Amino acid sequence: MPTTTLTIPVLVRPEELDGRNEYHIRPLFFDSPIATHRRYADAVSKFKGEVKRRFAGFELYRKNAEQLFWSKFDPEAKLSHFTLDFNIGNHYVKGNFAVAHFEWQHNTYAVLPNLGNFMFIVPPGEKGKPDLKGHTEKVARQLLKSFSKSEGNDFDASNYYSPKKEFITTIHQEVNIKDSRFSFELEAPLDIFAAFRGESKFDGGEEIEKVGLELGNLYPDTLRRAWYRDPVVQQVYDLVFHLENTPLVLIGPEGSGRHTIIEEVVWRYLESKEYVSGDEWKRHHIWNINPNRIIAGMSIVGHWEKRFEAILKYVIKPFGRKDFPDKILIDNPVALLRIGKAAQSDLTLSSVLKPYLEKRLLQLVLLATPEEWKIVQETDRGFSDLFQVLRLDEPDLQTTIKMVLQNRRALELQHECTISIPAIGQLFTIHRNFLKNKALPGSVMRLLQQLATKYSRQAIDAPEVREEFKSFSGLEETIFDENIRLERDDFREMLEHELVGQPAAVQVLSDAVHVIKAKLTDRSRPMASFLFIGPTGVGKTHAAKLLCKSLLGREDQLLRFDMNEYIDAGALHRLIGDAFNPEGQLTGKVRYRPFSVILLDEIEKAHPKIHDLLLQVLDDARLTDSVGRTVDFSNTIIIMTSNLGAREVGSQLGYGAGERDSSAVYRKAVENFFRPELVNRIERITVFNPLTFEQIQKIAQLQIRELLQRDGFVRRTTIVNVSPKALEWVAQRGYDAKMGGRALKRQIERDLTLLSAEQLIRTTTDAPVLLDIFYENDRLIPQITPLTFVQPLKDNWLPPMPEENSVGRFFYQLLKGIENIEDQIRHFETKKHKKSHLVNVDSEELDWKYYGFKDRVADLKEQIQYKQLRYKERRLLTAPALPFRMKRVKLNIRRNFSGSVEKEVMRDRLFQKEALQELREEYRHLTNEFDSFQSDYLISFFDLAFLQVMLDGFLKEKTEKVTFHFESCVTNMGEEEIEMLVNLYAALLQSLDIQYTIAGHKQSILAEAHNLRRLFQGEEGIHLFYLAHSNPIPVRITLSGDGQEPGKTMKVVRVYDGVETLTDLRTDYSNAGNMTPDEFKLLLYGGMKGIK
C-alpha cells in the first residue's frame, strides 16, 4: 500500500480556560480536525491521531483527491496581526485580526483563519507592494457585514478577534493511501456471497495500528523516564538498535521498571544523532502489540494467521523500505503460546513468529516476570532459546528514593500540583507495611501517579496519600493510619456483643486485628490464618464476617468459597485457572482485591490437591496462576471452617462427658484428617462452643435487628418491636443444641417474618407504622399503630424581630412585661398578707420556692435592664450573643406557578431517605434565620414568656412535680438515643433554673416547678432517630405527675438525622444535633404555642 507524508500547516492558539492554559490546534486551510490540550506536545500528538483516524482506509479517487492535496500543501506562510477599527451599521468593531499570507506563483495569497478561512489574493498597492493591512480590513469589513446580517441580534464581533499569541507551524504525519480500483473490480452492492469468495487481504500498516501502539508517538512528554538506570538502559539500547535483530527478553518482577526502561530507550533514540534529522521516513518504530487483539474479530478460519503475517511483513519493510525496520514489543509472552490454539489446530502466535526469529528477519522484545518466563520455557523450550535474556534487579532503597523524587518533579509539572515530602514519606511507609512484596519503584510510583492525576492543580500531603490508599486497598483508616488509636476494649466489646458465647474466638480475632494495627505481621506469610472448628450454627462464618467488617468496613467484602463445590480433581484449575480459562476464581479475585478476608467453608470437603495448594499460600503467601502471574496473598487473612470432631463430641453428650473440655476431641480430629505440614502452617486453631439457651436469646436479639434491615421494612418505614416475652417464646421454639443459631434463624423466619408479612400486606395506610408483637395465651399477637405528625404552627407565632438600630426599643417592651409580672406579685402579696406573715416565721419554714420565683423575676429584670442600657449607649465591643443556628426548612407546603397551595409534599416523604438527605442539604446551604442581635433578644423574650406561664402556678400557690419518661418503642434498642435526650432536657432545665433529678437508670427526670406540665406539654410525643443503613428508632417522651399516668401519644414531634441535624415538625426549624439550651427554648416556646 502506498504511503505518503502529510505536511499540514496548522494554527496554534494558546488560550486560557477556567484559569488553565491550553493549546488549540487546527489546520490553517480548513476547519477540522481540532485538538486541544494543556500541554503543547500532547496537543500535537492528539492532532496527529485525529489526522490518522481521518485518513484511515482512505482510498484515492478523483472526488476526494482535493482533500489529500490540501493536506500536503505547505507554503512558507507567515502570520501577521492587525488592529482594525471600523463601523458596521450599529456595531463598532475594534480588535486584533490574524491573517496568514504566502507567495505562490508570483501572487500574494492571504487567509483569514477566524473568518471562515476566507482566502483572497492581495493586489499590489501604490508602490507596487501588496497592501496587506488595507486589503485585509476591506475583506474583514465585508465578511463581518455578512455575518451580522445572518446572525442578527446574536452578532458579536469579538468572536472573530484573534489573540496575538497565535502562531503557525507545520505538522508531519505519515498515512496509508489505498489505490483506487477500476469499476469492474467493485463488487455488486447486494452480493451477499462476496465475503466468501476469494481471499481476504490485510494491510499490515492498517492492522498494526489496530492492535498496537507506537511508542514514538508518546515522545517527548508522555514517555516515562528511567532515572538512575543508565547501565541497563544502555545495554538494552545497544541490543535493540545496534545488533542485527537479536530477540531480547527483559525479565524482572512486576514494578521493577521494565516498561519504563523500554520507554527510556525510545526517548534516547529519538534524542540521539541517529535521528537528529527528525525525518519520519528514516527511523525505527517500536510497536507495543497486545496479542489478544490480534485474534479479536477473526471469526473465519485462517484469518488471524493472515492478519499476523501481514503485520510481520510490514514490520520487516515498513512503508516499503527495509533500511529502517520496525521493532515489536510484547509484554504478555505467555499469551503468545496460548492464543490461536483451537480444537482443529495447535497453531499459535509463537508458532508463526518462530521462523522469523530463527532467520533474524525482525526484532522482538519481550517483557516477562520470572514466573512468566518459566512457563514459556516449560511450554516451548525451542521458542524461549531464541531469546537473549537480560535480567533486571530491583533497585536499592536509596536509588528508589532518588527515582521517586525525580518523577515527583515531572508529575508536578505535568499535573500542576505540589507533592510534599511528608507525602513521599507516607508512600514509602505504606510500601514498607503493606506492599513489601511488591517491587520498587513500581508500587510507590503507581500510587503517586494516581494521586497526581486525582489531585491535579492541588496540594498533595500525607492525608491525601492515606485517603488514596484507603480507596485502593479498602482497609479502614483506623487499621493502617498510625495517627489513629485503636482502643483494645472498644473492639473487644464489639466482638463480644456480636459473637455470642465464643470467648476464645473473640480473643483470637482481637489479637489478630491488633497485630495488624501494630504492623507486626510476617510479610512473607498471610496476615493471619485461622481454622475455626465446632458444630454447625455456632458463629464460625459470622466471625469471619465480623473480621471482614472490622478491617474492610463491610461484610460483603468477604471472599467466600464453599468447598463443597471443589471436591473433584478439576477443582484446582477452577481456583487458579487453566489455559482456556486463565482467570482463576481464587487468584483472579485476590489479584484485583489484594486486601481481602478469604473464607474457605468446610475445608475438609475440598479435594486433596487444594490442601496441597494451601501449603504454598500459608507458607509463602503467593500463588502463580495458569498464565504465570504471581498473586500476592500477604495482605489477606485466610479463614478455614470445619465440622471435624462435632459428631464425636455430640455422641458424648448425656454420659457426663459434657463437663470435660471438648477442645482435645476437636484438635485430635483435625490432626487425624489433615496432613501435619498443613496443620503446622495454620496460625490459630479455634474451637467454637455449643450455644446455651441464654446465648440463643441474645442471638435472637441480634438476628431480629438484622431482620429489620430488610428492604420490605425499610421501604415501608415499618418499625418492628418484639416484646421480651415474645422474644423468649421464639427463642425457646428455635433452640436446638445441635443445630445452633441456624435453627433459631429458621424459627424467626417462620414466626416473626411470616407474621409481619401477613400484617403488612393488609395495611393500606401510607403513614409509617409501629408493628408491636406481643405474646399472650401461647401465641403471638400483632398490633399495628400508625405514626402521625404534629400539626404545624401557623405563621407569625414568633414575635416581630428587631433590627440592629432598634434593639433597645424591643427590650423596653420586655421590661414593661417584667414590670407587669412584678405588679401582679405585689397585688397578690397585698391581698394575701403574705409578706408580713413571712417576716415573723422561722427561716426553716420559709417558702423557698416562693422566693426562688421572685429571684428569677428580679434576675431577668436586671438582665433586660443591662441589655437595654448597653444597646442604648452603644457599648457593644463584641457580638451580644452567638446567633441561633436555627434554619427554616420547607416541610409543610409547596406552591405551584399560580400561587395556589399544593399538598404537604415533604411531610409525606419524611420517612424516606431521599427526604432526609434533602433536609440535610437544605440546612447546610441555608443562611441562619436569626443574627446575633435577634438571638440576644429572643433569649430574653423566651425567658419572659416562660415566667409568664409559671406565674399562673405561682399565683395559685401550687408547684407541680412532673416526671419526664423516656421510652424506646423498640425493645433492646435506643439506649444511646435516650441518653442523648436526657442530657438535652437536663441542660434545658438547668438553664431555666428548675430543680431536677435524673432517675431510673438515666431513663427519667424528676422536676418540680410552677405550672411545669403546661410548660413542657408540647414535648410529649415521638422523637424519631434515623441511623445509617437502619430503620428509625422511635423514642417516646411522656409526662406524669400528681396521680396522672404517662400518656400514649404516637404523634411525631421531632426527627433526628443521626447526630448531624434535628428537625422540629411543629415549627419547621432545623438545627445542628448539638443544640444549646438557648436554641432549645425556641422549640419549647413553639410547643407551648402548639398546645391549646
Buried (B, 14 or more C-beta within 10 A) or exposed (E): BEBBEBEBBBBBBBEEEEEEEBBBBBBBBEEEBBBBBBBBBBBBBBBBBBBBEBBEEBEBEEEEEEEBEBBEBBBEBEBEEBEBEBEBEEEEBEBBBBBBBBEEEEEBBBBBBBBEBBEBEBEEEEEEEBBBBEBBBEBBBEBBBEBBEEEEEEBEBEEBBBBEEBEBBEBBBBBBBBEEEEEEEEEEEEEEEEEEEEEEEBBBBBBBBEBBBBBBEBBEBBBBBBBBBEEBBEBBBEBBBEEEBBBBBBBBBBBBBBBBBBBBBBBBBBEEEBBEEEEBBEBBBBBBBBBEEBBEEBEEEEBBBBBBBBBBBBBBBBBEEEEBBBBBBBBBBBBBBBBBBEEEEEBBBBBBBBEBBEEEBBBBBBBBBEBBBBBBEEBBEEBBEBBEEBEBEBBEEEBBBBBBEEBBEBBBEBBBBBBBEBBBEBBBBBBEBBBBBBBBBBBBBBBBBBBBEBBBEBEBBBBBBBBBBBEBBBBBBBBBBEEEEBEEEEBBEBBBEBBBBBEBBBBBBBBBBBBBBEEEBEBEBBBBBBBBBBBBBBBBBBBBBBBBBBBBBEBEBBBBBEBEEBEEEEBBBBBBBBEEEBBBBBBBBBBEBBBBBBBBBBBBBBBEBBBEBBBBBBBBBBBBBBBBBBBBBBBBBBBBBBBBBBEEBBEEEEEEEEEEEBBEBBBEBBEEBBEEEBBEBBBBBBBBBBBEEEBBBBBBBBBBBEBBEEEEBBEBBBBBBBBEEBBBBBBEBBBBBEBBBBBBBBBBEEBBBEBBEEBBEEBEEEBBBBBBBBBEEEEBEBEBBEBBBBEBBEEEBBBEBBEEEEBBEBBEBBBEBBEEBEEBBEEBBEEEEBEEEBEEEEEEEEEEBBEBBBEBBEEBBEBBBEBBEBBEEEEBEEEBBEBBBBBEBEBBBEEEEEEEEEEBBBBEEBBBBEBBEBBBEBBEEBEEBBBBBBBBBBBBBBBBBBBBBBBEBBBEEEBBEBBBBBBBBBBBBBEEBBEBBBEBBBBBBEBBEBEBEBEEEBBBBBBBBBBBBBBBBBBBBBBBBBBEEEBBBBBBBBBBBEEEEBBEBBBBBBBBBEEBBBBBBBBBBBBBEEBBBBBBBBBBBBBBBBEE
